[in-house]
Amino acid sequence: YLAVRGAVSDSNNRITKAARASLADAPGMLSNPTNILIVGSDARPGETRSRADTIMVMRLDPGAGAIRVLSIPRDTRIELGRLGGEKINAAYYYGQQAGIIRAVRRLTGLPIHHIITVNFRGFPAVVDKVGGVTVNNPTPLSNCPYPGGRTVSFPGGSIDLNGERALEYVRVRKCDDDFQRDRRQQAFLAALKAKLVSPWSAWKAPWNGAALVGTLSTDMGVNDLTKFAWLQWRLSQRPEDRYVLAGTPQNIGGVSYVITDPAQAAEQLRRFTAD
């Protein structure tokens, strides 16, 4: 508690008043389903505002004994007010934290109780501080273009990643599509959780937690973050509880979007929220 408390204040201060006002009233996390929006972002070269590269909702459900994750492809087309049809990642660019909360709520119908944002600039340091992660990679990649004029490759199956390689792993997308990248991001999140709560790392959990919180922005205070960590330990996170919101890639006006499939998405959301 003391180790994490010192990192929480700055993290809380990075959440805007507008974002806090956009969140649903949070139920008791230890006894009620809680939806946490996780956003990974980075600014393009020459820009100061960021787009959302990673958008996922983590549902902690103590009654079902499960953690479920719903990823939303960053190219998902939504109506963004006066801007009209836009990719959902633009909701973060134009509306920042409050904008992406509202966009995800409108798209899915899910109440968003808490938010966690991760700036990719600090991402490698976090992974290195926990000693790297071992990921079960579902989508092997070979010689995929990556920013900086280079290529990256990842074999399928079990792979060990340090901070720099982990960042490449969750961001690369030129060889496949957003759906496969979302599955890689889910695999990484599961691997990071496994590393943080493993018996070999348990004694370091408070200090690892403090290092992690220091790189995040979240509305959750120390008590809620402590409950969040406890539930990560207690609840199961099965591969079948990972979803990528269903849709179809489509080119509109020369821009690539993902058009949500209403029927498939509704069934996914039904399973995602099932007791």
C-alpha positions in Angstrom: 0.0 0.0 0.0 2.7 2.5 1.0 4.8 1.6 -2.1 2.0 2.2 -4.5 0.5 5.3 -2.7 3.5 7.5 -3.7 2.9 6.9 -7.4 -0.9 7.3 -7.4 -1.3 11.0 -6.8 0.5 12.0 -10.0 -1.4 9.3 -11.9 -4.7 10.6 -10.7 -3.9 14.2 -11.5 -3.4 13.3 -15.2 -7.1 12.4 -15.5 -9.2 15.4 -16.5 -12.4 16.7 -14.8 -14.3 16.1 -18.1 -13.1 12.4 -18.1 -14.2 11.9 -14.5 -17.6 13.4 -15.3 -18.0 11.0 -18.2 -17.5 7.9 -16.1 -20.4 5.9 -14.7 -20.8 5.6 -10.9 -18.5 2.8 -9.9 -20.0 -0.1 -8.0 -18.2 -2.0 -5.3 -15.4 -3.6 -7.3 -15.0 -6.7 -5.1 -18.7 -7.7 -5.4 -20.0 -6.2 -8.7 -19.0 -6.3 -12.3 -16.7 -3.3 -13.2 -15.8 -2.1 -16.6 -12.4 -0.5 -17.0 -11.4 1.3 -20.3 -7.7 0.8 -21.2 -6.3 3.1 -23.8 -2.8 3.0 -25.2 -1.8 6.2 -27.1 1.1 7.9 -28.8 1.5 11.1 -30.9 2.5 10.9 -34.5 5.8 12.7 -35.5 5.3 16.4 -35.4 2.0 16.2 -33.5 1.4 17.0 -29.8 -2.0 15.3 -29.5 -2.3 11.6 -29.5 -4.6 9.0 -31.1 -5.7 5.8 -29.4 -3.6 2.9 -30.7 -5.1 0.5 -28.2 -8.7 0.5 -27.0 -10.0 -2.3 -24.8 -12.5 -2.8 -22.0 -11.5 -5.0 -19.1 -14.5 -6.4 -17.2 -13.8 -7.6 -13.7 -16.7 -9.9 -12.7 -16.3 -11.4 -9.2 -19.6 -13.2 -9.4 -18.6 -15.1 -12.6 -15.0 -15.5 -11.2 -13.7 -14.1 -14.5 -11.8 -11.3 -16.2 -13.0 -10.6 -19.7 -11.4 -8.3 -22.3 -13.1 -6.7 -25.3 -10.8 -5.1 -27.8 -12.1 -2.4 -30.2 -10.2 -2.1 -33.5 -8.8 1.4 -33.8 -10.1 1.8 -37.3 -13.8 1.1 -36.2 -16.0 3.7 -37.9 -18.2 5.8 -35.7 -20.2 9.0 -36.0 -18.2 11.7 -34.2 -20.5 14.6 -33.8 -20.0 17.4 -36.3 -17.0 15.6 -37.7 -19.2 12.9 -39.1 -17.8 9.5 -39.9 -14.4 9.0 -38.2 -12.2 6.2 -36.9 -12.8 5.6 -33.2 -9.2 6.4 -32.4 -9.9 10.0 -33.5 -12.3 10.3 -30.5 -9.2 10.4 -28.3 -7.4 12.9 -30.7 -10.3 15.4 -30.7 -11.9 14.7 -27.3 -9.0 13.2 -25.3 -10.0 11.0 -22.3 -13.6 12.1 -22.1 -14.0 11.8 -25.9 -12.9 8.1 -26.0 -15.0 7.2 -22.9 -18.1 8.6 -24.6 -17.3 7.0 -27.9 -16.8 3.5 -26.4 -20.0 3.9 -24.4 -22.0 4.9 -27.5 -20.6 2.1 -29.6 -20.9 -0.8 -27.0 -23.7 0.4 -24.6 -21.3 -0.5 -21.8 -21.0 1.8 -18.7 -17.4 2.8 -18.2 -16.6 2.9 -14.5 -12.8 3.6 -14.6 -10.2 4.5 -17.1 -6.5 3.7 -17.5 -4.4 5.3 -20.2 -0.9 4.3 -21.1 1.5 6.5 -23.1 3.6 4.2 -25.3 6.7 6.4 -24.6 7.0 4.9 -21.1 5.9 1.4 -22.0 9.3 -0.2 -22.6 10.6 0.9 -19.2 7.6 -0.7 -17.4 8.3 -4.1 -19.2 12.0 -3.9 -18.4 11.3 -3.1 -14.7 9.3 -6.3 -14.3 12.0 -8.3 -16.0 10.4 -8.8 -19.4 7.4 -11.0 -20.3 6.9 -14.3 -22.0 4.0 -14.2 -24.5 2.2 -17.0 -26.2 2.1 -15.4 -29.6 -1.1 -16.4 -31.6 -0.1 -14.6 -34.9 3.5 -15.1 -36.2 4.9 -12.2 -38.2 7.9 -12.1 -40.6 9.7 -9.0 -41.8 6.9 -6.5 -41.1 7.5 -2.8 -41.8 7.9 -0.8 -38.7 8.4 3.0 -38.1 12.1 4.0 -38.6 12.5 2.2 -41.9 13.1 -1.2 -40.4 11.2 -4.5 -40.2 10.3 -6.7 -37.2 9.6 -10.5 -36.9 8.0 -12.6 -34.2 7.6 -16.4 -34.3 4.4 -18.1 -33.2 4.2 -19.7 -29.8 6.2 -18.8 -26.7 8.4 -15.7 -27.1 10.4 -13.7 -24.5 10.1 -9.9 -24.9 12.1 -7.1 -23.3 10.6 -3.6 -23.2 11.6 -2.5 -26.7 10.5 -5.7 -28.3 7.2 -5.7 -26.4 6.5 -2.2 -27.8 7.2 -3.5 -31.3 5.0 -6.5 -30.6 1.9 -4.5 -29.5 2.2 -1.8 -32.2 3.2 -3.5 -35.4 0.3 -3.9 -37.9 1.5 -3.6 -41.5 1.6 -7.4 -42.1 -2.0 -8.2 -41.0 -5.0 -6.3 -39.7 -6.3 -4.7 -36.5 -8.1 -7.9 -35.5 -4.9 -9.8 -35.3 -3.0 -7.0 -33.6 -5.8 -6.7 -31.0 -5.3 -10.4 -30.3 -1.6 -9.9 -29.9 -2.3 -7.0 -27.5 -4.6 -9.3 -25.5 -1.9 -12.0 -25.4 0.6 -9.4 -24.1 -1.8 -8.2 -21.4 -2.3 -11.8 -20.2 1.4 -12.3 -20.2 2.1 -9.2 -18.2 -0.6 -10.2 -15.6 0.9 -13.6 -15.3 4.4 -12.1 -14.7 3.1 -9.7 -12.1 1.1 -12.3 -10.1 3.4 -15.3 -10.4 4.7 -16.8 -7.2 8.3 -15.9 -8.3 7.3 -12.2 -8.6 4.8 -12.0 -5.7 7.3 -10.6 -3.2 8.1 -7.7 -5.7 4.4 -7.0 -6.5 4.1 -3.7 -4.5 7.3 -2.3 -6.1 6.4 -3.5 -9.6 2.9 -2.1 -9.0 4.4 1.3 -8.1 6.5 1.3 -11.2 3.5 0.4 -13.3 1.2 3.0 -11.8 3.9 5.7 -12.3 3.6 5.4 -16.1 -0.2 5.3 -16.1 -3.0 7.8 -15.9 -6.1 6.6 -14.0 -9.0 7.8 -11.9 -8.6 4.9 -9.5 -7.1 5.8 -6.1 -5.0 3.5 -3.9 -7.9 1.6 -2.5 -9.4 0.8 -5.9 -6.0 -0.1 -7.4 -5.4 -2.4 -4.5 -8.7 -4.1 -5.1 -7.9 -4.2 -8.9 -4.6 -6.0 -8.1 -6.3 -8.4 -5.8 -8.9 -9.3 -8.4 -6.1 -9.9 -11.0 -4.8 -12.5 -8.6 -8.2 -14.0 -7.7 -10.1 -14.1 -11.0 -9.4 -16.4 -14.0 -8.6 -14.9 -17.4 -9.3 -17.6 -20.0 -8.5 -17.3 -23.7 -12.2 -17.8 -24.5 -12.9 -14.6 -22.5 -11.0 -12.5 -24.9 -13.1 -10.7 -27.6 -12.4 -8.5 -30.6 -15.5 -6.5 -31.6 -16.7 -8.0 -34.8 -16.5 -6.0 -38.0 -15.5 -6.0 -41.7 -12.6 -3.9 -43.2 -14.0 -1.5 -45.8 -12.5 1.3 -47.9 -14.6 4.5 -47.9 -13.4 7.5 -49.8 -9.9 6.1 -49.9 -9.8 5.6 -46.1 -9.7 2.2 -44.5 -12.3 1.6 -41.8 -13.7 -1.3 -39.9 -17.5 -1.4 -40.1 -19.0 -3.1 -37.0 -21.3 -6.1 -37.6 -24.3 -5.3 -35.4 -25.5 -8.9 -35.0 -22.1 -10.4 -34.2 -21.2 -7.5 -32.0 -24.4 -7.9 -30.0 -23.8 -11.6 -29.4 -20.2 -10.8 -28.3 -21.4 -8.2 -25.9 -24.1 -10.6 -24.5 -21.3 -13.1 -23.7 -19.0 -10.4 -22.5 -21.6 -9.2 -19.9 -23.0 -12.7 -19.0 -23.1 -13.6 -15.3 
